[in-house]
Amino acid sequence: MLDLIWNLFQDDDIKRLRSGVASREAQSDSLRSQVGSVEARLLELEKRHEQLKLVTLALWRLLKDRVELSELNLRKYVESTDLLDGEADGKVDLTKELIECPDCGRFLLNTAIVCPYCGANNRSGNTFDIA
């Protein structure tokens, strides 16, 4: 009789452990999927970074050749552009320059003449806007 009770407890423990293993395997599969997604996103960002670097270097070469700018000129422009958001921190926070489109509600640069999403006119009341 004692063996029967012992076997029932053991069977219950085995079921509980198998359930735990199955749950952990499902979590592991989910984590593997997330890691794959993150790795794919990282590869895409690296590709876009390289493309931006290529375009930036090409534009700089064009400016040097056509307008005859110097490295010193470039440094001055980089420094002044860095200060557009009020901080010399090596980056520009464009969210300070975004406005909400009154028609579609999406955010766009405050210098845009029309919304790139819906085509609505962006009249910010700026003196330089053409009426």
C-alpha positions in Angstrom: 0.0 0.0 0.0 2.8 2.3 0.9 4.4 1.6 -2.5 1.1 2.6 -4.3 1.0 6.0 -2.4 4.7 6.5 -3.1 4.2 5.8 -6.8 1.3 8.3 -7.0 3.5 11.0 -5.5 6.3 10.2 -7.8 3.9 10.2 -10.8 2.6 13.6 -9.8 6.2 15.0 -9.4 7.1 13.6 -12.8 4.1 15.3 -14.4 4.9 18.6 -12.7 8.5 18.4 -13.8 7.6 17.5 -17.4 5.2 20.4 -17.4 8.0 22.7 -16.2 10.4 21.4 -18.8 7.7 22.0 -21.6 7.1 25.5 -20.3 10.8 26.3 -20.2 11.3 24.9 -23.7 8.5 27.2 -24.9 10.2 30.2 -23.2 13.5 29.2 -24.8 11.9 29.0 -28.3 10.4 32.4 -27.7 13.7 33.9 -26.6 15.5 32.3 -29.6 12.9 33.9 -31.9 13.4 37.3 -30.2 17.1 37.0 -30.5 16.8 36.2 -34.2 14.5 39.2 -34.7 17.0 41.5 -32.8 19.9 40.1 -34.9 18.0 40.8 -38.1 17.2 44.3 -36.9 20.8 44.9 -36.0 22.0 43.7 -39.4 19.5 46.1 -41.1 20.7 49.0 -38.9 24.3 48.2 -39.7 23.5 48.2 -43.4 21.6 51.5 -43.2 24.5 53.0 -41.2 27.0 52.0 -43.9 24.7 53.4 -46.6 24.4 56.7 -44.7 28.2 56.8 -44.3 28.7 56.2 -48.0 26.3 59.0 -48.9 27.8 61.4 -46.4 31.3 60.8 -47.7 30.2 61.2 -51.3 28.5 64.5 -50.4 31.6 65.7 -48.6 33.8 64.9 -51.6 31.3 66.7 -53.9 31.4 69.8 -51.7 35.2 69.8 -51.5 35.5 69.5 -55.2 32.8 71.8 -56.3 32.7 74.5 -53.6 36.2 74.0 -52.4 35.4 73.7 -48.7 38.1 72.8 -46.3 38.1 70.4 -43.3 38.0 73.4 -41.0 34.8 74.6 -42.7 33.3 71.2 -42.2 34.2 71.2 -38.6 32.6 74.6 -38.1 29.4 73.4 -39.7 29.3 70.2 -37.7 29.8 72.1 -34.5 27.1 74.7 -35.4 24.7 71.9 -36.4 25.4 70.0 -33.2 24.3 73.1 -31.3 20.9 73.3 -33.1 19.3 71.4 -30.2 21.1 73.5 -27.6 23.7 70.9 -26.6 27.2 70.2 -27.9 26.8 66.5 -27.4 27.7 65.0 -30.8 24.1 64.5 -31.8 21.1 66.4 -32.9 17.7 65.8 -31.3 15.3 66.2 -34.2 12.3 65.7 -31.9 12.7 69.3 -30.9 12.2 70.3 -34.5 9.2 68.2 -35.2 5.6 69.4 -35.4 2.4 67.5 -35.8 0.5 67.7 -39.1 -2.9 69.2 -38.4 -4.5 66.9 -41.0 -3.1 63.4 -40.4 -1.5 63.9 -37.0 1.9 62.5 -38.0 5.1 64.3 -37.1 7.2 66.1 -39.6 10.0 68.6 -39.6 8.9 72.1 -38.9 10.8 73.2 -42.1 8.6 71.1 -44.4 6.4 73.0 -46.8 4.0 70.1 -47.1 3.4 67.0 -45.0 5.2 64.1 -46.7 2.5 61.6 -45.5 -0.7 63.3 -46.6 0.4 66.3 -48.7 -1.3 68.9 -46.4 0.3 72.4 -46.5 2.4 73.2 -43.5 1.9 76.9 -42.7 3.8 77.4 -39.5 3.4 81.2 -39.4 7.1 81.6 -40.1 8.0 84.9 -41.8 9.8 83.0 -44.6 6.7 80.9 -45.6 5.3 82.0 -48.9 1.6 82.8 -48.6 
